[in-house]
Amino acid sequence: MTATQNLGGTFTLPGTEITVHRMGYGAMQLAGPHVWGPPRDHAAALAVLREAIAAGVNHIDTSDFYGPHVTNQIIGEALHPYPAGLTIVTKIGYRRGEGGSWLPAKSVAELESAVRDNLHNLGLDVLDVVNLRFGGPAGPDDSSVAPEVEALAGLQQKGLVRHFGLSTITEKQYEEARAIAPIVCVQNLYNVAHREDDAFVERLAKDGVAYVPYFPLGGFSPLQAGELDEVAAQLGATPMQVALAWLLHRSPNILLIPGTSSVGHLKENLAAAELKLTDEALATLDGIAAAKQ
């Protein structure tokens, strides 16, 4: 990490001693196509992880259903024994079916099995943070999260999990979950074009809870993408860098986990933390969500 590169500053997860740089790394793309099977280039997958750590990244987001098992095994191969201060956040609540399908797996037995698989393939005795995934391809639903949260709290009591968060949820589900156990982070779809969670981001910021958006360039209409491209060209940056810089600017509780299997793209993503957005650029970006196709 260069003397001027701060990776977006730091954030401490509530009720913990875990402090991470706001710019982290998402490991999903280390698996093969469609997050299934081994990577096309195993050596490159190892290299991008090691470069991330060398650049100062201390927050890696992963799951044992990436691959399945592949991504966690690569993380272990590349980085174990893990450097001090590295936080690995994993995700449970789904499993992979035939042909790479994504299937809910939220029974008590399935959740414990998933936690133990993550421990085994990462080479850990306890998981720092586990995100419990709800919802589906269409986004969050309104179902109760209490049974699953209670099951995860039980795994916490067994000493298998230190802290946990939630993924693809509504604010109502967050309220239900936090009445059962402390929540340290929420991971939802959110970007400059999809801002349905604006009020939720603000609520979590007041609670000191991290908000971790996924798909920073997902779901843009052609008009929205064109406006993002124009801002990027004006700033001499890539659209991804602008999208990431906007998220860092949006709220201090936002943590980023952009993923890539390329060292070059990794360096571009991390450099987004240094990108300065002008007032004109921010005004254009803040209006993108209202742009129609």
C-alpha positions in Angstrom: 0.0 0.0 0.0 1.4 3.4 -1.0 1.9 6.2 1.5 -1.2 8.0 0.0 -3.4 5.0 -0.5 -5.8 4.7 2.5 -8.3 2.2 1.0 -11.2 4.5 2.0 -10.3 4.9 5.6 -11.5 2.4 8.3 -14.6 1.2 10.0 -15.0 -0.8 13.2 -17.9 -3.3 13.3 -20.2 -2.5 16.2 -19.6 -4.4 19.5 -16.3 -5.9 18.2 -12.6 -5.2 18.0 -12.7 -5.8 14.2 -11.5 -2.7 12.3 -11.3 -3.0 8.5 -10.4 -0.8 5.6 -13.5 0.3 3.9 -12.2 -1.0 0.6 -12.1 -4.8 0.8 -12.1 -7.7 -1.7 -14.9 -10.0 -2.8 -13.7 -13.5 -3.7 -16.7 -14.8 -5.7 -15.0 -14.3 -9.0 -12.1 -16.6 -8.0 -14.3 -19.6 -8.9 -15.0 -20.8 -12.4 -17.7 -19.4 -14.8 -21.0 -18.8 -13.1 -19.3 -19.3 -9.7 -19.0 -23.0 -10.5 -16.0 -25.2 -10.5 -12.3 -24.3 -10.5 -10.9 -21.0 -11.9 -9.7 -20.8 -15.4 -6.2 -19.8 -14.1 -5.4 -21.1 -10.7 -2.1 -19.3 -10.4 -3.8 -16.0 -11.2 -6.4 -16.6 -8.5 -3.6 -17.1 -5.9 -1.8 -14.0 -7.2 -4.8 -11.6 -6.9 -5.4 -12.7 -3.3 -1.7 -12.1 -2.4 -1.7 -8.8 -4.1 -4.8 -7.7 -2.3 -3.1 -8.4 1.1 0.1 -6.7 -0.1 -1.9 -3.6 -1.0 -3.3 -3.4 2.5 -6.7 -5.1 2.1 -7.8 -6.7 5.4 -11.4 -7.6 4.7 -12.2 -10.5 2.3 -15.8 -11.6 1.6 -16.4 -15.2 0.6 -18.6 -18.2 0.9 -18.2 -22.0 0.8 -21.0 -22.1 -1.8 -18.8 -20.3 -4.3 -17.5 -23.1 -6.4 -18.7 -24.8 -4.1 -15.7 -25.0 -1.8 -13.3 -23.8 -4.5 -13.0 -20.2 -3.4 -12.4 -20.9 0.3 -9.8 -23.5 -0.6 -8.0 -21.0 -2.8 -8.0 -18.4 -0.1 -6.5 -20.9 2.3 -3.9 -22.0 -0.2 -2.9 -18.4 -1.0 -3.0 -16.9 2.5 -2.9 -19.5 5.3 -1.5 -18.9 7.9 -3.5 -15.7 7.7 -1.9 -12.4 8.5 -2.8 -10.6 11.7 -5.7 -8.3 11.3 -7.2 -10.0 8.3 -11.0 -10.4 8.7 -12.7 -13.1 6.5 -16.4 -12.7 6.2 -18.3 -15.6 4.9 -21.9 -16.3 3.9 -24.4 -19.2 4.5 -28.0 -19.8 3.7 -27.8 -21.3 0.3 -26.2 -24.4 -1.3 -25.4 -25.4 -4.9 -27.5 -28.0 -6.7 -27.0 -29.9 -9.9 -25.6 -27.8 -12.7 -24.8 -24.9 -10.4 -28.3 -24.0 -9.3 -28.7 -21.9 -6.1 -30.9 -23.6 -3.5 -32.0 -22.3 -0.1 -30.4 -24.1 2.8 -31.6 -22.6 6.1 -32.5 -25.5 8.3 -30.6 -25.7 11.6 -28.7 -28.7 10.3 -27.9 -27.0 7.0 -26.7 -23.8 8.7 -24.4 -25.7 11.0 -23.1 -27.9 8.2 -22.4 -24.7 6.1 -20.5 -23.1 9.0 -18.4 -26.3 9.5 -17.7 -26.4 5.8 -16.4 -22.8 5.8 -14.2 -23.6 8.8 -12.8 -26.7 7.2 -12.0 -25.2 3.8 -10.7 -21.9 5.2 -8.6 -23.7 7.8 -10.1 -21.8 10.8 -11.3 -22.8 14.2 -13.9 -20.0 14.4 -15.4 -17.6 11.8 -15.0 -13.9 12.5 -18.2 -12.9 10.7 -21.0 -14.9 9.0 -23.6 -13.3 6.8 -26.9 -15.2 6.7 -28.4 -14.9 3.2 -32.1 -14.5 2.8 -34.3 -13.4 -0.2 -33.8 -14.7 -3.7 -33.0 -13.6 -7.3 -35.8 -11.0 -7.1 -34.4 -9.5 -3.9 -35.6 -9.5 -0.3 -39.0 -10.9 0.8 -41.1 -10.3 3.9 -40.6 -13.7 5.6 -39.7 -14.0 9.2 -35.9 -14.4 9.8 -36.3 -15.4 13.5 -35.8 -19.2 13.2 -32.6 -18.9 11.2 -31.2 -16.1 13.3 -31.8 -18.1 16.4 -30.0 -21.1 14.8 -27.0 -18.9 14.0 -27.0 -17.5 17.5 -26.8 -21.1 18.7 -23.7 -21.6 16.6 -22.3 -18.5 18.1 -22.8 -19.9 21.6 -21.0 -23.1 20.5 -18.0 -20.9 19.7 -18.1 -21.5 15.9 -19.0 -18.0 15.0 -17.9 -14.7 16.6 -20.3 -12.2 15.0 -22.9 -12.2 12.3 -24.7 -10.2 9.7 -27.6 -10.5 7.2 -27.8 -10.4 3.5 -30.6 -9.5 1.1 -33.1 -8.3 3.7 -35.5 -5.6 4.5 -35.3 -3.1 7.3 -38.2 -4.9 9.0 -36.3 -8.1 8.9 -33.2 -6.3 10.3 -35.4 -5.1 13.2 -36.6 -8.6 13.9 -33.1 -10.1 13.8 -31.5 -7.5 16.0 -34.1 -8.2 18.7 -32.7 -11.7 18.9 -28.9 -11.0 18.6 -26.5 -8.2 17.7 -26.1 -7.6 13.9 -22.8 -6.2 12.8 -23.4 -5.8 9.0 -26.0 -5.9 6.3 -25.2 -6.9 2.7 -27.7 -5.9 0.0 -28.0 -4.8 -3.6 -27.2 -1.1 -3.8 -25.4 1.2 -6.2 -25.7 4.6 -7.8 -28.5 3.4 -10.0 -30.4 1.4 -7.4 -31.0 3.4 -4.3 -34.1 1.7 -2.8 -32.1 1.2 0.4 -31.2 4.9 0.9 -33.2 5.1 4.2 -31.9 1.8 5.3 -28.3 2.9 4.8 -29.0 5.9 7.0 -30.7 3.8 9.7 -27.8 1.4 9.8 -25.3 4.4 10.0 -27.1 5.6 13.1 -26.8 2.2 14.6 -23.1 2.0 13.7 -23.8 -1.1 11.6 -21.8 -1.7 8.4 -23.7 -1.7 5.0 -21.9 -3.8 2.4 -23.4 -3.3 -1.1 -23.0 -5.9 -3.8 -23.3 -5.4 -7.6 -21.8 -1.9 -7.8 -22.4 -1.9 -11.5 -25.5 -4.1 -11.6 -28.8 -3.3 -13.3 -28.0 -0.1 -15.0 -30.3 1.0 -17.9 -28.5 2.2 -21.1 -29.2 5.8 -20.2 -27.9 5.4 -16.7 -24.8 3.5 -17.9 -24.2 6.3 -20.4 -24.3 9.0 -17.8 -21.8 7.0 -15.6 -19.5 6.6 -18.6 -19.6 10.3 -19.2 -18.6 11.1 -15.6 -15.8 8.5 -15.8 -14.5 10.1 -18.9 -14.5 13.5 -17.4 -12.6 12.3 -14.4 -10.1 10.1 -16.3 -11.4 7.0 -14.5 -13.2 3.8 -15.2 -17.0 3.5 -14.6 -16.3 0.9 -11.9 -13.9 3.3 -10.1 -16.5 6.1 -10.2 -19.3 3.7 -9.0 -17.0 2.6 -6.1 -15.9 6.2 -5.2 -19.6 7.2 -5.1 -20.4 4.5 -2.7 -17.5 5.5 -0.4 -18.8 9.0 -0.5 -22.4 8.0 0.1 -22.0 7.1 3.8 -19.1 6.3 6.2 -20.6 3.0 7.2 -20.5 1.6 3.6 -17.8 -1.1 3.1 -16.9 -2.3 -0.4 -16.1 -5.8 -1.6 -15.4 -5.4 -5.4 -14.4 -8.7 -6.9 -12.0 -9.7 -9.7 -9.7 -12.5 -10.7 -7.2 -10.0 -12.3 -4.4 -8.2 -10.5 -4.7 -5.3 -12.9 -8.4 -4.9 -12.2 -7.7 -5.3 -8.5 -5.3 -2.3 -8.6 -7.9 -0.3 -10.5 -10.6 -1.1 -7.9 -8.4 -0.2 -5.0 -7.4 3.1 -6.7 -11.1 4.1 -6.6 -10.5 5.0 -2.9 -8.3 7.9 -4.0 -10.6 9.2 -6.7 -11.9 12.7 -5.9 -15.5 13.3 -7.1 -16.2 16.9 -8.1 -19.4 18.7 -7.1 -20.5 18.5 -10.7 -19.8 14.8 -10.9 -21.6 14.1 -7.6 -24.7 16.1 -8.9 -24.8 13.9 -12.0 -24.3 10.7 -10.1 -26.9 11.5 -7.5 -29.4 12.0 -10.4 -28.7 8.7 -12.1 -31.2 6.7 -10.1 -33.9 8.9 -11.4 -32.9 8.4 -15.1 -35.3 6.4 -17.1 -34.4 4.0 -19.9 
